[in-house]
Amino acid sequence: MMVTLYKTDKTGKLRFFTVHDLQRSLLEGYALTVNVSVGDAAGKDRLMEFADAAEAERWIARTFASKRKDGYSTLYRYGSERTLPDRAGKRLGLKAG
């Protein structure tokens, strides 16, 4: 799974918010990587870990709703509904691939 949101800030710079690699953690639960960047900079990665699939799905839904309220639009999305817990893939409009 990979979803990238973007917006143009007040100074005219593009801002990107990318979530990818939702998968089972090595220890237990689920993990995903979040990258926040401005322009063509590499940005900063953050590893998010969740106790279970339901917690990961709630975080994804809340975060994407908040980002869209802040003016972000979808730039790119890729993934299979099978790679996401429960109905998150359908909610994000991801296509199997």
Secondary structure, 3 states (H helix, E strand, C coil): CEEEEEEECCCCCEEEEEEEEEEECCCCCEEEEEEEEECCCCCEEEEEEECCHHHHHHHHHHHHHHHHHCCCEEEEEECCHHHCCCCHHHHHCCCCC
